[in-house]
Amino acid sequence: MAVQLVQAVVVKEPLYNMNKSIIFMAIFLVSTNGFGQSSIDDVLKKYNDHSVPYIYVEELSDLKTPTIILDTREASEYEVSHLENAITVGFDDFEISKIETLGIQKNSTIVLYCSVGVRSEIIGKKLLAAGYTTVYNLYGGIFEWINSDKKVYNAKQEQTLKVHAFSKKWGKYLLKGIKIYE
């Protein structure tokens, strides 16, 4: 009986070490898969090339220049909440002709935003390529706006605390407000 007990311990020890190795590897993979970033800053460093200059929440709040604010999220996100006076232009079906239809002049000051600032940089590149000269990407997007205790408005132009969080992966960067995923 003592021999069997010793054998059982010997057999369990390698399994224990193997399980520890698997757990360690899983943690490593999760932390390096692209969504392991711990902050909006990390996400923007990873996904953006900074070809569209950032404007920060406080700078936009204090801006005295007439500014056109374009929401580059989808209509369903915009309807949940958006920055005051923002115009929705979408992302998936965005075309420069939408901007031309709005009558926005090429030298207008334009601030773009999305959830955190990745989609808005893509749209910003398109605007710059089309000859728009004063285009900014809101650093951290609507998430940073809310995280900085700024106001947002729903489709009825009523102030709200709800924010479309896009997905659970991206929603973790929204630290304040009420996350909506529908």
N, C-alpha and C positions, 0 to 999 in steps of 0.2 A: 504494500500500500504506500509506503514511503517513496518507493521508486516512481510510482504513478504520479504522486504529488509533485515530485521534482520535475518530471517530464511535463506536467501541465504548466508549471511556472516557466519553464524553458520555452514552451510553445507560445505562451501568452506574451512574453517579453518582446519578441520580434514583431508581433501584431500591434502591440502598443506603440512601438517605435514607428512602425509603418503608418499607423493612424495619425500620429503626431506629424509626420512628414506630409501626409495628405492635407491635413488641416493647415499647416504652415504654407504649403503651396497654394491652396485655395485663397488664403488671406492675401498672399503676394499677388496673385492674379487679379483679384478684385481691386486691389489698391493701385494697380497699374493699367487698368483697362481703358483709360480715357475719361472715365467718370469718377476716378478716384481723387480728382482735384478737390481741394478743401475750401476753395473760395471762388467767387466770381473772377477775381484777378487771375487765378490759375487757369480758369476756363478760357478767358480772353487771350491769355498768353499762348495757350495751346491751339486755339481755333482761328484766331485773327492774325492778320499780318500787319495791322495798324496802318493800312493804306488810306483809311478814312480817319481823320483826326478825331479824337475823343473830345466831348464836352462833358464835364462832370455835373452832377446834380446841382450843387450850389452855384456853379457858373450859369447853368440854364435858369435857375430860379432868379438870379440877379441880372440876367441879360436885359439890356435896355433896347437893343436893336430889334426891329420887327422881325419875327421869326416864324417860319412855317414849320410845324411839327408834324412829321409823317410817321404813322404807326405801320410798321412793316410786318405785323402779325396777321393772322387770318381773321376774317370778319367775326367768327365765333369768339375769338379771344378779345377783340376790340369791344364787342358788345358787353362782355362781363365788366371790363373797366379799361379806361384809357386816360392819358394825360388830357388836361383841359385844352380844348380847341384843337386837338389832334385830328388829322385826317387819315382815314384808313386807306392804305394802298395795297395791302396784302403782300404775300410772299410767293406762294406757289404759282399764282397767275399774274405776277407783277410784269408790267410792260412800261417802258418810258412814255408811251403814248398816254398813259393815265396822268402822268405829271404834266404833259403838254396840254391835255384837255382841261386840267385845273387852271391853266394860265400862269403857272409859276415861272417867273423870269429866271434866266440862267444865272444871274448874279444875286438872287435872293439868298438869304441865310436860311438854310434848311437843316433841321435836326431830325435825325431818324432814330427810332428805337424799336426794340422787340422785347423779348423776355429778359435776356441778359446782354445782348449786343452782338451776337454772332450773325443772325439773319440780317440785321440792319446794316452791318458792314458789307455784306454781299450786295444789298440794294444800293448802298452808298457808292460802291465801285461802279455800278451801272450808271448812276447819276453823274459821277465824275467823268466817266468815259463818254457820256452824252454831252459834255460841255458845261455842266453845272459847276460853279466855281467855289461856292461857300457851303460845303456839306460837312456836317458833323454827325458822329455816332454817339448817342447818349451812353456813357460808360455805365455798364451794369443794367441798362435798360429799365423797364418798368419795375423789375425786382429791386434794383438799387434805389429807385425813386420811392417805392413803398418802404423799403428798409430805412430810408432817411426821413420817414414820417411826412412825406408829401401827399397831397390829395390826388385821388383819381375819381373818375366819373363813369357811370354805367351808360347804357344805350339811351336812357331817359334823361341823361345829363344830370343825374342825382349823384351826390357824393356817395361813395361806397368803400367798404373795406375788402371787397372781393377782388381777387386777381386770378386770372386764368394762369395756372402754373405749368402749362404745356404738357409736362409728363412728370412722373415721380422722380426720374433721374435729374431733371432740371429744376423741379419744384423745391428741391432741398436748399436752393440758394435764395428762396423767398423766405425771409426770416420773420416778417410781420404780415399782417393782413390775413385774409381767409382764402385759402387755396381752393380753387375750383378746377376740376379736371375734365369737365364735360364739354 
